Amino acid sequence: MRKTLPVQPDGSIVLPKDLAQEVFGKAREAVVHVRSGCLVLSPVFVDLDSGDLPGLLSRYHAREALEPVLEGGFKRGATEAVQFEGDLSVLALSDVFLFLSASKKSGVLIVEEKCRWGFFLENGSIVYATTDDPKASLSAYLLRKQFVTEQDLHQGHRLLLQGEDPLSVLLEVSGLSPDDFRAQWVKCVEDRIFQVFALSQGRFVFQNGSLSQMLQLSLPMTTTNYVMEATRRLDEWARLKDRLPPAGTVLELAEEVTASTALSHEEERILSKINGLRTMEEVVAQARVGEMDGRKALASLLAAGLVRPSRPGSEPDAAAPPQAALENGEREVLRSRLESYNNVFSTIYQALKMEAGSKVDVILGAFFKGLEPGGSVFAGMGFTSGGVLDEEAVLQRLAALPSDRESALVKDLNELLYFQMFAVKNTLGPEMEAGIVEMAKSLLHRE
């Protein structure tokens, strides 16, 4: 069945709602490809866990997944014994890579946490990286970057069933030249390298050996440079994350941008993709300026007041502010309680940070993960960058309670304090714990 769609005066083509829903389901946007003189539309944002995509990606990943590469493309050294192994909670992955680079090792480093990652080295240089996870496969990468569509992968699957090589099929359905295809393959491998550096737990083992020349890629950086770049990205992300809303937050323009507004190229690209419907994650993906550069640009726009999280509802200011339910006297009592505890929390945060560094956010943030809405005032919340609670956010939560607000607040504050003291004892020892207990008693003496 063919359907004729008229071209609008502005050159656009409008798909009727029923047809769009039939073709795209819940997807809000599509990307257009020109294939054989026809326009091919496919969803921009694809859920890699939806429908039959997981199985489809697994079949494309069959050749480049870790186990097939180990079995068919990796020649182990003279001895089968493990040459080097350990725990990432004791030895950082960056130190492992630097050691392998400095000692000019050839072989495979396997890192295992929720899945396995394999990094193949020749004379200390990374020449390939892969994983068991199909969502980190080359086919998933090309799908996310819009070099192929889900329809392309389904069409190519027929060739897979005929015994065609998955990489050859991906090359064919992508329409890329061999050189461009290989360049994207390299970028996919680099993504895997950077992704694994975020792991702080798990096991690793290294075995001597050599990877087949057919699978070796000419990566643009040395192992040391990959370590340095990964470290830079992690540090930059640690600074950025407190300035950005959650990835699923819908963004909108806060004020009109005029011709005189000075913007970088990345900021212009980000602004052009904000329409009050897209989430932060979608905006960054659509801008196609790189994930880190896109997030930096977005943080600048948020700080400048040009962009803000979308506020659902017609007139946000028409409703009374949540804290209006708190009378001034009660509000000051609650604020005073919060301030006293925040002074303690800040001291604990600084003490832990001196010992644990950036891990302090993980250690203390664990308290909030198990909280259920309705069971705690702090459910869904977290600490600010200084290790304290946002007073206004907590007061808004308390305003929604019908009664016994102070009792509820003190109960939850004490639970949080007990959790922190446990972290102090485990991290800093009983002597430091005793000192902080005395400090806490002094600061909370007014109670």
GISULFEN-V341005 format. One record per residue. N is the residue number from 1. RES is the residue in one letter. D_CENTER is the distance of its C-alpha to the mean C-alpha in Angstrom with 2 decimals. Layout:
BEGIN
n	res	d_center
N	RES	D_CENTER
N	RES	D_CENTER
END
This chain:
BEGIN
n	res	d_center
1	M	42.16
2	R	41.56
3	K	40.58
4	T	41.49
5	L	39.20
6	P	40.79
7	V	39.42
8	Q	39.04
9	P	40.83
10	D	37.64
11	G	37.00
12	S	34.34
13	I	34.64
14	V	33.94
15	L	33.12
16	P	34.75
17	K	32.47
18	D	33.78
19	L	33.25
20	A	29.69
21	Q	28.85
22	E	30.65
23	V	28.81
24	F	25.27
25	G	25.10
26	K	22.58
27	A	20.95
28	R	21.70
29	E	21.76
30	A	22.97
31	V	23.23
32	V	26.77
33	H	27.97
34	V	31.61
35	R	33.00
36	S	36.75
37	G	37.71
38	C	35.68
39	L	32.61
40	V	29.89
41	L	27.23
42	S	24.02
43	P	21.00
44	V	18.30
45	F	15.39
46	V	15.93
47	D	14.81
48	L	14.81
49	D	16.12
50	S	18.93
51	G	22.57
52	D	23.67
53	L	20.65
54	P	19.59
55	G	23.17
56	L	23.43
57	L	20.44
58	S	21.91
59	R	25.23
60	Y	23.96
61	H	22.11
62	A	25.42
63	R	26.60
64	E	23.59
65	A	22.18
66	L	22.78
67	E	25.90
68	P	27.83
69	V	27.19
70	L	28.47
71	E	31.44
72	G	32.45
73	G	31.21
74	F	31.24
75	K	34.57
76	R	34.56
77	G	36.67
78	A	40.16
79	T	39.00
80	E	36.63
81	A	35.85
82	V	32.44
83	Q	32.70
84	F	29.91
85	E	27.66
86	G	25.98
87	D	23.29
88	L	20.05
89	S	20.75
90	V	23.97
91	L	23.28
92	A	20.06
93	L	18.81
94	S	19.56
95	D	23.12
96	V	23.48
97	F	22.71
98	L	25.00
99	F	27.71
100	L	27.59
101	S	27.73
102	A	30.60
103	S	32.56
104	K	32.22
105	K	31.20
106	S	31.13
107	G	29.48
108	V	26.26
109	L	23.74
110	I	22.21
111	V	19.27
112	E	18.95
113	E	16.61
114	K	15.65
115	C	16.67
116	R	18.54
117	W	17.70
118	G	20.72
119	F	21.33
120	F	24.80
121	L	26.75
122	E	30.14
123	N	31.95
124	G	28.81
125	S	26.87
126	I	23.88
127	V	25.21
128	Y	22.81
129	A	19.69
130	T	18.95
131	T	17.69
132	D	18.92
133	D	15.89
134	P	16.98
135	K	13.55
136	A	13.23
137	S	16.81
138	L	18.45
139	S	19.40
140	A	15.89
141	Y	14.96
142	L	18.17
143	L	17.59
144	R	14.27
145	K	16.04
146	Q	19.09
147	F	21.52
148	V	22.48
149	T	22.67
150	E	22.72
151	Q	26.47
152	D	26.63
153	L	25.12
154	H	27.64
155	Q	30.45
156	G	29.56
157	H	29.53
158	R	33.29
159	L	33.60
160	L	31.60
161	L	34.13
162	Q	36.87
163	G	35.60
164	E	33.97
165	D	31.46
166	P	27.82
167	L	27.06
168	S	30.28
169	V	29.44
170	L	26.04
171	L	27.96
172	E	30.53
173	V	28.45
174	S	26.14
175	G	29.23
176	L	28.00
177	S	30.55
178	P	30.40
179	D	29.44
180	D	26.62
181	F	25.40
182	R	25.47
183	A	23.61
184	Q	20.69
185	W	20.95
186	V	20.72
187	K	17.54
188	C	16.04
189	V	17.30
190	E	15.92
191	D	12.35
192	R	13.13
193	I	14.61
194	F	11.83
195	Q	9.32
196	V	11.98
197	F	12.57
198	A	9.82
199	L	12.26
200	S	14.92
201	Q	16.83
202	G	18.57
203	R	21.64
204	F	22.57
205	V	25.82
206	F	27.39
207	Q	30.29
208	N	32.56
209	G	33.05
210	S	32.57
211	L	30.48
212	S	32.44
213	Q	32.88
214	M	31.95
215	L	28.31
216	Q	28.02
217	L	26.17
218	S	27.05
219	L	23.85
220	P	24.21
221	M	23.44
222	T	24.93
223	T	23.19
224	T	23.72
225	N	22.17
226	Y	19.00
227	V	18.87
228	M	19.56
229	E	16.99
230	A	14.18
231	T	15.56
232	R	15.77
233	R	12.15
234	L	11.21
235	D	14.08
236	E	13.26
237	W	9.77
238	A	11.71
239	R	14.21
240	L	12.17
241	K	10.11
242	D	13.56
243	R	14.66
244	L	12.20
245	P	12.38
246	P	9.92
247	A	7.99
248	G	11.03
249	T	13.60
250	V	16.33
251	L	17.59
252	E	21.22
253	L	23.53
254	A	25.25
255	E	28.24
256	E	29.90
257	V	29.03
258	T	32.35
259	A	33.45
260	S	33.95
261	T	30.35
262	A	29.06
263	L	25.69
264	S	23.96
265	H	23.28
266	E	19.52
267	E	20.33
268	E	22.82
269	R	20.48
270	I	17.95
271	L	20.99
272	S	22.43
273	K	19.63
274	I	19.73
275	N	22.22
276	G	21.67
277	L	20.23
278	R	16.86
279	T	13.66
280	M	11.59
281	E	9.09
282	E	12.43
283	V	14.10
284	V	11.89
285	A	12.18
286	Q	15.87
287	A	16.69
288	R	16.09
289	V	16.28
290	G	13.30
291	E	9.70
292	M	10.70
293	D	14.14
294	G	13.16
295	R	11.21
296	K	14.24
297	A	16.62
298	L	15.25
299	A	15.54
300	S	19.06
301	L	20.00
302	L	19.05
303	A	21.04
304	A	23.89
305	G	24.13
306	L	23.88
307	V	20.89
308	R	20.21
309	P	18.48
310	S	20.78
311	R	23.45
312	P	24.64
313	G	28.39
314	S	31.22
315	E	32.27
316	P	29.89
317	D	32.60
318	A	35.29
319	A	34.26
320	A	35.30
321	P	32.58
322	P	31.61
323	Q	33.15
324	A	36.47
325	A	37.29
326	L	37.55
327	E	40.91
328	N	41.13
329	G	42.68
330	E	40.13
331	R	37.26
332	E	38.59
333	V	39.06
334	L	35.49
335	R	34.17
336	S	36.43
337	R	35.11
338	L	31.52
339	E	32.53
340	S	34.33
341	Y	31.51
342	N	28.98
343	N	31.34
344	V	31.16
345	F	27.37
346	S	27.12
347	T	29.59
348	I	27.84
349	Y	24.48
350	Q	26.26
351	A	28.17
352	L	25.20
353	K	23.28
354	M	26.33
355	E	26.11
356	A	22.46
357	G	20.84
358	S	17.15
359	K	17.10
360	V	19.10
361	D	16.17
362	V	15.13
363	I	18.86
364	L	19.79
365	G	16.76
366	A	17.66
367	F	20.63
368	F	18.88
369	K	17.00
370	G	20.28
371	L	21.89
372	E	23.18
373	P	24.00
374	G	27.72
375	G	27.92
376	S	26.73
377	V	26.71
378	F	23.33
379	A	21.51
380	G	18.10
381	M	18.50
382	G	17.55
383	F	19.01
384	T	19.09
385	S	18.48
386	G	22.05
387	G	21.71
388	V	23.77
389	L	23.69
390	D	23.74
391	E	27.42
392	E	27.49
393	A	24.70
394	V	26.59
395	L	29.89
396	Q	28.69
397	R	27.76
398	L	31.19
399	A	32.99
400	A	32.02
401	L	33.85
402	P	37.50
403	S	39.00
404	D	38.77
405	R	35.88
406	E	36.82
407	S	37.22
408	A	33.80
409	L	32.22
410	V	34.14
411	K	33.38
412	D	29.59
413	L	29.84
414	N	31.93
415	E	29.55
416	L	26.76
417	L	29.28
418	Y	30.38
419	F	26.86
420	Q	26.51
421	M	29.96
422	F	29.05
423	A	26.10
424	V	28.62
425	K	31.14
426	N	28.84
427	T	27.36
428	L	30.33
429	G	33.29
430	P	36.04
431	E	37.82
432	M	34.91
433	E	34.36
434	A	38.02
435	G	37.79
436	I	34.82
437	V	36.65
438	E	39.64
439	M	37.57
440	A	35.99
441	K	39.50
442	S	40.73
443	L	38.03
444	L	38.29
445	H	42.09
446	R	42.65
447	E	41.72
END
